Amino acid sequence: MSGTGDETSGEFPANPEDREGPEDPGDAEGPELPEYAERVLAVAELIPAGRVMTYGDVAEWLEEGGPRQVGRVMALYGGAVPWWRVVRADGRLLPGSELRALAHYRDEGTPLRTAPHAADDHIPRLDMRRARWDGRRD
């Protein structure tokens, strides 16, 4: 029972300043995000509908980290932002979330390429030449 005071008894400390709980601003909306995660998620929110950035693009834009770090942030915390707009550089849709992402892409008019005939899943890929956003306001 984390964040409720004495871990063994489950009681609050007598001194309110020693308490962690609903009064703690960090607990009102869940645990506080690491600063890098906040920055990655802020970039994801900037990407316009119908456009995408790769994990590497986000890291380059932030001038910190790399594609793996951005991918880790998106995997852990990305559900609160338009996660489908941060993508793999090869245009393949996020494994396990292809159909959900595809629905978003179609709703937003994101440029797609037809799946290669040899592909077993027949799921389109992103047309990275047309969908990729460079971070500049259009």
HELIX and SHEET records of a PDB file:
HELIX    1   1 PRO A   16  ASP A   18  5                                   3    
HELIX    2   2 PRO A   25  ALA A   28  1                                   4    
HELIX    3   3 GLU A   35  LEU A   46  1                                  12    
HELIX    4   4 TYR A   55  LEU A   62  1                                   8    
HELIX    5   5 PRO A   67  TYR A   77  1                                  11    
HELIX    6   6 GLY A   78  ALA A   80  5                                   3    
HELIX    7   7 TRP A   83  ARG A   85  5                                   3    
HELIX    8   8 GLU A   98  GLU A  108  1                                  11    
HELIX    9   9 MET A  128  ALA A  131  1                                   4    
SHEET    1   A 2 MET A  53  THR A  54  0                                        
SHEET    2   A 2 VAL A  86  VAL A  87  1                                        
SHEET    1   B 2 LEU A 112  ARG A 113  0                                        
SHEET    2   B 2 ARG A 125  LEU A 126 -1                                        
END                                                                             
